[in-house]
């Protein structure tokens, strides 16, 4: 037996799950994705990764701005789906959409709910110093990631994990968890578990403004943020008018009397910067218009660019 599935998602993380459904015994009858957005230097409209997968497999695609128009809801209902699978779609679904499929809507969320409800759970768990995360398959309700939990899989967070590496690992775990949950839907063996709202916290959307490193913070916190924000929105600092993206750094347990943001030392191992507590050693950076390089490569090409007692800014 196969299920008639509507899939709703937008970014690469969602596209991986759509591919798994396409390759399964289930029937994906339609795909919903965010409207095409301008991208690249030419700012041409680009289809989302999910839409691209759908078009490759001749699956009908719908891209409503929202579901306030009753005609969009009627169209979704007319698809007569057994279940709607939602993965990083980017829209809050109203109750009349949640109730449309026979078994409602299932969401694949990249955290261990109720921890890190919201838009950026992968980055926020690294930034916070969590040691474990995972995938939660949830029965959607009208709240923000508040529905009953149906399945969980976990993974440890490595000390060298970035937002990118953890994203890829979770994206590889999610499809199997989803397919198992769909098998439970078919078999009628789901065991929903209510979330404990008292344990909930929120993974607020990433902003480019918070990617500017604040040297008044502790070195450990900044090192985690750099890992979390790689590859997006990518942490950065300022040296004069020069914007310097920071791809990798580590916190050193060193005491310094220097004002936070002041360069304490420059070696081929990295640029050591005073923080509110400890020292942050920048090891891989990207100068404007250049590719990412190790600090050793930067020093070799521009030996005078970074010097002790130069000050990196935390404000534009």
C-alpha positions in Angstrom: 0.0 0.0 0.0 1.3 3.5 -0.8 0.2 6.8 0.4 -0.9 9.8 -1.7 1.4 12.5 -0.5 1.5 16.3 -0.9 5.0 17.6 -0.2 5.7 21.1 1.0 9.2 22.5 1.3 11.7 24.9 -0.1 15.5 24.7 0.6 18.0 21.9 0.0 17.3 20.3 3.3 13.7 19.7 2.1 14.7 18.6 -1.3 16.6 15.7 0.1 13.4 14.5 1.7 11.4 14.9 -1.4 13.9 12.8 -3.4 13.5 10.0 -0.8 9.7 10.1 -1.2 10.0 10.1 -5.0 12.2 7.0 -4.7 9.8 5.2 -2.3 6.6 3.3 -3.0 4.6 6.4 -2.1 2.9 8.6 -4.7 3.8 12.3 -4.5 0.8 13.9 -6.1 1.8 17.5 -5.7 4.6 19.8 -4.4 4.2 23.1 -2.7 7.1 25.5 -2.5 7.9 29.2 -1.9 7.5 31.5 -4.9 10.6 31.8 -7.1 13.1 34.4 -5.6 15.7 36.6 -7.2 19.2 35.1 -6.9 22.7 35.5 -8.2 24.4 38.6 -9.6 21.7 39.0 -12.3 18.9 38.7 -9.7 17.0 36.5 -12.0 14.1 34.5 -10.5 15.3 31.1 -9.4 13.1 28.1 -8.5 13.7 26.6 -5.1 15.6 23.3 -4.7 12.4 21.6 -4.0 10.7 23.0 -7.1 13.6 21.8 -9.2 13.3 18.3 -7.9 9.6 18.3 -8.6 10.0 19.6 -12.1 12.7 16.9 -12.8 10.0 14.3 -11.9 7.0 15.9 -13.6 5.3 16.5 -10.3 2.8 19.5 -10.3 4.1 22.5 -8.4 2.0 25.1 -6.5 3.5 28.3 -5.1 0.9 30.3 -3.2 2.1 33.3 -1.2 -0.1 32.0 1.6 -3.4 30.2 2.1 -5.6 33.2 2.7 -7.2 32.8 -0.6 -9.9 30.1 -0.3 -9.2 29.0 -3.8 -5.7 27.8 -2.9 -7.2 25.8 0.0 -9.8 24.3 -2.3 -7.1 23.3 -4.8 -5.1 21.5 -2.0 -8.2 19.7 -0.8 -9.0 18.6 -4.3 -5.7 16.6 -4.4 -7.3 14.1 -2.0 -4.0 13.4 -0.3 -3.6 10.9 2.5 -0.9 13.0 4.2 1.0 16.2 3.7 4.7 16.1 4.5 6.1 19.6 5.4 9.9 20.2 5.6 11.2 23.7 5.9 8.4 25.1 3.8 8.5 28.6 5.2 4.8 29.2 5.7 2.6 28.7 8.8 -0.3 26.5 7.7 -3.9 27.4 8.8 -6.1 24.8 10.3 -8.2 24.3 7.2 -4.9 23.2 5.4 -3.7 21.1 8.4 -7.0 19.2 8.4 -7.3 18.7 4.6 -5.3 15.4 4.2 -6.7 12.2 5.6 -3.9 11.8 8.1 -3.2 15.5 8.5 0.2 17.1 8.1 3.6 15.7 9.3 6.6 17.9 9.8 10.3 17.0 9.7 12.0 19.3 12.2 15.8 19.5 12.6 15.9 19.5 16.4 14.9 17.3 19.4 11.6 19.1 20.2 10.5 20.9 22.2 14.0 22.3 22.2 14.7 24.7 19.4 11.3 25.3 17.9 11.5 27.8 15.1 13.4 28.8 12.0 17.1 28.1 12.7 17.4 25.0 15.0 20.6 23.7 13.4 22.6 26.9 13.9 21.2 27.8 17.3 22.0 24.4 18.9 25.7 24.8 17.9 25.8 28.4 19.0 24.3 27.4 22.4 26.9 24.7 23.0 24.5 21.8 22.9 26.1 18.3 22.8 23.2 16.5 21.1 20.5 17.2 18.5 18.5 15.3 16.0 15.3 15.0 13.9 11.8 15.1 15.2 8.8 14.0 13.1 5.8 15.8 14.4 2.0 15.9 13.8 1.5 19.5 12.9 -1.0 21.7 14.7 -1.7 25.4 14.5 1.2 26.4 16.8 4.8 26.9 15.8 6.4 23.4 16.1 4.1 22.5 19.0 2.4 19.3 17.7 2.7 15.8 19.1 6.0 14.0 18.4 5.8 10.8 16.4 9.5 9.8 15.9 12.9 11.0 17.0 16.4 10.2 15.9 19.5 11.7 17.6 23.1 12.6 16.8 25.9 14.1 18.8 27.3 17.5 18.0 31.0 17.4 17.3 33.3 20.1 18.6 34.3 20.9 15.0 30.8 20.8 13.6 29.7 23.8 11.5 26.2 24.8 10.6 26.9 23.2 7.2 28.3 19.9 8.4 25.4 19.4 10.9 22.9 20.4 8.3 24.2 17.7 6.0 24.2 15.0 8.7 20.7 15.8 9.8 19.5 15.9 6.1 20.9 12.4 5.7 19.1 11.2 8.8 15.7 12.7 8.2 14.5 10.7 5.2 14.7 7.3 6.9 12.9 8.7 10.0 10.2 10.1 7.7 9.7 6.9 5.8 9.5 4.9 9.1 6.9 7.3 10.4 4.9 7.0 7.1 5.0 3.2 7.5 3.6 3.6 11.1 0.8 5.9 9.6 -0.1 3.1 7.1 0.0 0.4 9.8 -1.9 2.5 12.4 0.9 2.1 14.9 1.7 5.7 15.6 2.4 6.6 19.3 2.0 10.4 19.6 3.9 12.0 22.5 2.8 15.5 23.6 5.5 18.1 23.9 6.4 19.6 27.3 6.0 23.3 26.7 8.0 24.1 29.8 11.1 22.7 28.1 10.6 24.7 24.9 12.9 27.4 23.5 13.0 29.2 20.2 15.5 29.2 17.4 15.1 32.7 16.0 15.7 33.4 12.4 19.4 34.1 11.5 20.2 37.7 10.7 23.2 39.2 8.9 23.4 41.8 11.6 24.3 39.3 14.3 27.0 37.8 12.1 29.2 40.8 13.0 31.4 39.5 15.8 31.0 41.3 19.1 34.4 41.3 20.8 32.7 42.1 24.2 31.6 38.5 24.2 33.6 35.6 25.5 36.0 33.8 23.2 34.2 30.4 23.6 30.8 32.0 22.6 32.3 33.6 19.6 34.0 30.4 18.5 30.7 28.6 18.6 28.9 31.4 16.7 31.6 31.2 13.9 31.0 27.5 13.6 27.2 27.9 13.7 27.1 30.6 11.1 29.3 28.8 8.6 28.3 28.8 5.7 25.5 31.2 6.3 25.3 34.0 7.3 29.0 33.7 7.9 30.5 35.6 10.8 32.7 38.6 10.0 34.6 41.4 11.6 36.0 44.8 10.4 39.5 46.1 10.1 39.0 49.8 9.1 36.7 49.6 6.1 37.7 46.0 5.3 35.1 43.3 5.9 36.8 40.1 6.9 34.7 36.9 6.9 35.8 34.4 9.6 35.4 30.8 8.5 37.2 29.1 11.4 38.5 30.1 14.8 39.2 28.5 18.2 39.1 29.9 21.7 42.3 30.0 23.7 42.5 30.1 27.5 44.7 33.1 27.6 44.5 36.1 29.9 45.0 39.6 28.3 44.6 43.1 29.5 44.0 44.4 26.0 40.7 46.0 25.0 38.3 43.5 23.4 38.8 43.5 19.6 42.6 44.3 19.8 44.9 41.9 18.0 47.2 40.4 20.6 49.5 38.3 18.3 49.8 37.3 14.7 51.5 34.0 13.7 51.1 31.5 10.9 48.8 29.6 13.3 46.3 32.4 13.4 45.4 35.9 14.5 44.8 36.2 18.2 42.2 38.7 19.3 41.4 39.8 22.8 37.8 39.2 23.9 35.8 40.0 27.0 37.1 36.7 28.4 39.8 34.7 26.7 41.4 35.1 23.3 39.9 34.1 20.0 42.4 32.8 17.4 41.2 33.3 13.8 42.6 30.5 11.6 40.7 30.7 8.3 39.4 34.0 6.9 38.2 35.6 3.7 39.2 39.0 2.6 36.8 41.0 0.4 36.9 39.8 -3.2 39.1 36.8 -2.3 38.6 33.1 -1.6 38.8 31.7 1.9 42.4 31.2 3.0 44.3 30.1 6.1 45.9 32.9 8.1 49.3 31.6 7.0 48.4 32.1 3.4 47.0 35.6 4.1 50.2 36.6 5.9 52.3 35.3 3.2 50.5 37.5 0.6 49.9 40.6 2.8 52.3 40.4 5.7 51.5 43.9 7.0 47.7 43.7 6.9 47.3 42.3 10.5 49.6 43.6 13.2 49.5 43.5 17.0 47.5 46.3 18.6 45.4 46.8 15.5 41.8 46.9 16.5 38.9 44.9 14.9 35.6 46.7 15.0 32.3 45.3 16.3 30.2 48.1 14.8 29.7 49.3 11.2 
